[in-house]
């Protein structure tokens, strides 16, 4: 890059407000929380994975919350979900808020929002404020990301 381009890039980066990335991230969080108890749209994916797979991810946490045992049907073929991060996060949420459809979707919202924040702030640190704002904007309000991020 030439010196002129670097100066221009730095000037634009300095004029970008710091709070803009955080405001966009909050909008992304709000989009994920609106109607968190609703099903994914029918046209979101081909196949039935979004309607059948998510319950498997929180199944063991639900069992632990209600029955005190992660695996009621031992040995299960789904043991890789038993000790996953989703199960670890789901157990306290199910204990506090109860176990249900919106609670399991809420777990997905938390995980996806943490990933979105990590992604946007990493891009900001590596490439500058403008790139971080664009990353937060495109990933935070994308229809596909928002709808997939509400399903565990």
C-alpha positions as CSV (number, residue, x, y, z in Angstrom):
1,X,0.0,0.0,0.0
2,X,1.2,3.5,-0.7
3,X,1.6,6.1,2.0
4,X,-1.4,8.1,0.7
5,X,-3.7,5.1,0.9
6,X,-2.4,4.3,4.4
7,X,-3.0,7.9,5.5
8,X,-6.5,7.9,4.0
9,X,-7.3,4.6,5.7
10,X,-6.1,5.9,9.0
11,X,-8.1,9.1,8.6
12,X,-11.3,7.2,7.9
13,X,-10.6,4.8,10.8
14,X,-10.1,7.7,13.2
15,X,-13.4,9.4,12.3
16,X,-15.4,6.2,12.8
17,X,-17.1,6.5,16.2
18,X,-16.1,3.9,18.8
19,X,-19.7,3.3,20.0
20,X,-20.9,2.4,16.5
21,X,-19.7,-1.2,16.6
22,X,-21.4,-1.7,20.0
23,X,-24.6,-0.2,18.8
24,X,-24.7,-2.5,15.8
25,X,-23.9,-5.5,18.1
26,X,-26.8,-4.5,20.3
27,X,-29.1,-4.4,17.3
28,X,-27.9,-7.9,16.4
29,X,-28.7,-9.1,19.9
30,X,-32.2,-7.6,19.7
31,X,-32.8,-9.2,16.4
32,X,-31.9,-12.6,17.9
33,X,-34.1,-12.1,20.9
34,X,-37.3,-11.0,19.1
35,X,-39.7,-13.9,19.2
36,X,-37.1,-16.3,20.5
37,X,-39.8,-18.8,21.1
38,X,-40.8,-19.1,17.4
39,X,-39.9,-21.8,15.0
40,X,-37.3,-21.1,12.2
41,X,-38.8,-20.1,8.9
42,X,-39.7,-23.0,6.6
43,X,-37.6,-21.6,3.7
44,X,-34.4,-21.3,5.8
45,X,-32.9,-24.7,5.0
46,X,-33.5,-27.7,2.8
47,X,-34.3,-30.7,4.8
48,X,-35.4,-31.1,8.4
49,X,-32.2,-30.5,10.3
50,X,-33.4,-27.2,11.9
51,X,-36.5,-28.8,13.3
52,X,-35.1,-32.1,14.5
53,X,-31.4,-31.6,15.5
54,X,-31.6,-28.8,18.0
55,X,-33.5,-30.8,20.6
56,X,-30.6,-33.3,20.7
57,X,-28.1,-30.5,21.7
58,X,-30.0,-29.6,24.9
59,X,-31.4,-33.1,25.6
60,X,-28.8,-34.1,28.2
61,X,-29.0,-30.7,30.0
62,X,-32.8,-31.0,30.3
63,X,-32.4,-34.5,31.7
64,X,-29.9,-33.3,34.3
65,X,-32.2,-30.4,35.3
66,X,-35.3,-32.6,35.8
67,X,-33.9,-36.0,36.8
68,X,-30.4,-35.3,38.1
69,X,-28.8,-37.6,35.5
70,X,-27.4,-36.5,32.1
71,X,-28.0,-39.8,30.3
72,X,-31.2,-41.6,31.3
73,X,-30.8,-44.1,28.4
74,X,-27.2,-45.1,29.0
75,X,-25.3,-45.9,26.8
76,X,-26.6,-43.3,24.4
77,X,-25.4,-42.9,20.8
78,X,-25.3,-39.1,21.3
79,X,-22.7,-39.0,24.0
80,X,-20.7,-36.3,22.1
81,X,-23.5,-33.8,23.1
82,X,-23.4,-34.9,26.7
83,X,-20.3,-33.0,27.6
84,X,-20.6,-30.1,25.1
85,X,-20.5,-26.4,25.7
86,X,-24.2,-26.2,24.9
87,X,-25.0,-28.6,27.7
88,X,-22.7,-26.8,30.1
89,X,-24.5,-23.5,29.4
90,X,-27.9,-25.0,29.2
91,X,-28.0,-26.5,32.7
92,X,-27.9,-23.2,34.6
93,X,-30.3,-21.5,32.2
94,X,-32.7,-24.4,32.6
95,X,-32.4,-24.3,36.3
96,X,-33.1,-20.6,36.5
97,X,-35.7,-20.2,33.7
98,X,-37.1,-23.7,33.4
99,X,-36.9,-26.0,30.5
100,X,-38.7,-25.2,27.3
101,X,-38.5,-24.3,23.6
102,X,-37.6,-20.6,24.1
103,X,-35.1,-21.4,26.9
104,X,-33.2,-23.7,24.5
105,X,-33.3,-21.1,21.8
106,X,-32.1,-18.5,24.4
107,X,-29.0,-20.7,24.9
108,X,-28.3,-20.5,21.2
109,X,-28.7,-16.7,21.2
110,X,-26.2,-16.4,24.0
111,X,-23.6,-18.6,22.2
112,X,-24.1,-16.9,18.9
113,X,-23.9,-13.4,20.4
114,X,-20.7,-14.3,22.1
115,X,-19.3,-15.5,18.7
116,X,-20.6,-12.4,17.0
117,X,-18.9,-10.1,19.5
118,X,-15.6,-12.1,19.3
119,X,-15.7,-12.0,15.5
120,X,-16.4,-8.3,15.2
121,X,-13.9,-7.2,17.9
122,X,-11.2,-9.4,16.4
123,X,-11.8,-7.9,12.9
124,X,-11.7,-4.4,14.5
125,X,-8.4,-5.1,16.3
126,X,-6.7,-6.7,13.2
127,X,-8.1,-4.4,10.4
128,X,-9.4,-1.3,12.1
129,X,-12.7,0.3,13.2
130,X,-14.3,0.5,9.8
131,X,-13.7,-3.2,9.1
132,X,-15.0,-4.1,12.6
133,X,-18.2,-2.0,12.0
134,X,-18.7,-3.7,8.7
135,X,-18.2,-7.1,10.1
136,X,-20.6,-6.4,12.9
137,X,-23.1,-5.0,10.5
138,X,-23.0,-7.9,8.0
139,X,-22.8,-10.7,10.5
140,X,-25.1,-9.0,13.1
141,X,-28.1,-8.3,10.9
142,X,-27.8,-11.0,8.2
143,X,-31.2,-12.8,7.9
144,X,-29.4,-16.2,7.5
145,X,-27.2,-15.7,10.5
146,X,-30.0,-14.3,12.7
147,X,-32.3,-17.2,11.9
148,X,-29.7,-19.9,12.3
149,X,-28.3,-18.3,15.5
150,X,-31.7,-18.7,17.3
151,X,-31.6,-22.5,17.0
152,X,-29.3,-24.4,19.3
